[in-house]
Amino acid sequence: MLLKLLLKAPASRAELARDIGLTKASVSIMVDELLSNNILQELDCEHICRGRKPTPLTVNPCAFYAFGFFLNREVCKVGIVGIGGQCTELFSLSDVIGYAPSTVIDMACHAINDYMDKHPRIRKKILGVGISCPGRLDLQNGIILNPPGFESWHGYAICNEITKRTGLLSYACDNADALALYNLRYGSCKNHSDFLLLLVDTGIGSGIVMKNKIYHGAGNASPELGHVSIKFMGRQCGCGNKGCLEAYAAIPMLLENSPYKNYYDLITVAKEDKDAYDLLSLEATYLSTAIVTALNMFDLKTICLAGDIITGFDYFSQMLHERINPVLAVQKKAPIQLLCADTSANYETISGANVLFSSYLDSSSLTLPGL
């Protein structure tokens, strides 16, 4: 709990004691131990006329490392990431669909092993490999199940294969959940404990964070808003259902039979071109229909948009606002807040590594070195 609080923002011993619910003396004992193990750092404090401000503490950004492994239908990326969020990219491969899964994993793991051989001091601080990949997943066994358009990877035990090649502990999470956790710790949602992340690009993924944790159901799976039906007699979706949101609002499906090559082409002319405006308006209607469904089921007031859809965010978010707030069955005290997901450098790889960091910080069975 202490480390999770300090990863969000620096705090003094007294502030930590208040937030955790322990005495300042108890927190000081833990803090002193963590300082002695170089896991925490004290920051400079400003002097004031009467006495001195409490010394703020933060997590040493180089205390722990993890390899971030990001995989989707187009690219595979690997980087070494410090727990403070700093990243050095080690490997990138385009056109993933054109390679056999074993070939992709071999190349990525070669980069991981090569880095560990060259950096023995950092090797001692590496916790493992965090994987962000297309879902759905068997989270307990680290297996990619059956994501549409990713058939060659169906049933692939990605965690076991990476552990076998590197000797490192591996945890996997689907792309949308990983991106939600990244924005919770490092990005746009640091000050939000409950929100829905909607990832809209070649497919549609969703991640729900409640009380600072990813929401999973009885089968340990996260909600798939992309496969909620918005037209029950509609198009056949790759998942086997009919009328899924993804079958209409995923960017390639939206632009099918239109003159626009990509979402950027669409959004940049929408203000002047009626056809583009109408198509963008249709996308807002599709997404708002699913968002309202989610908000009526979960007590949320914040939506974080991610993927291609954040291009021209201010313009498109206004369209969504106009369609969401008037029709909510569960009325909110304030309008729904729409946020743009963080897209800082290497955010995809960092989101993968953060899957591993979160596994340690949320687990009662995994122990961080030095604790």
Buried (B, 14 or more C-beta within 10 A) or exposed (E): EBBBBBBBEBBBBEBBBEEBEBEBEBBBEBBEEBBEBEBBBEEEEEEEEEEEEEEBBBBBBBBBBBBBBBBBBEEBBBBBBBBBBBBEBBBBBEEBEEBEBEEBBEBBBBBBBEBBEEBEEBEEBBBBBBBBBBBBBBBEEBBBBBBBBBEEBEEBBBBEBBBEBBEBBBBBBBBBBBBBBBBBBBBBBEEBEBBBBBBBBBBBBBBBBBEBBBBEEEEEBBBBBBBBBBBEEBEEBBBEBBBBBBBBBBBEBBBEEEEBEEBEBBBBBBEEBEEBBEBBBEBBBBBBBBBBBBBEEBEBBBBBBBBBBBBBBEEBBEBBBEBBBEEBEEEBEEEBBBBBBBEEEBBBBBBBBBBBBBBBBEEEEBEBEEE
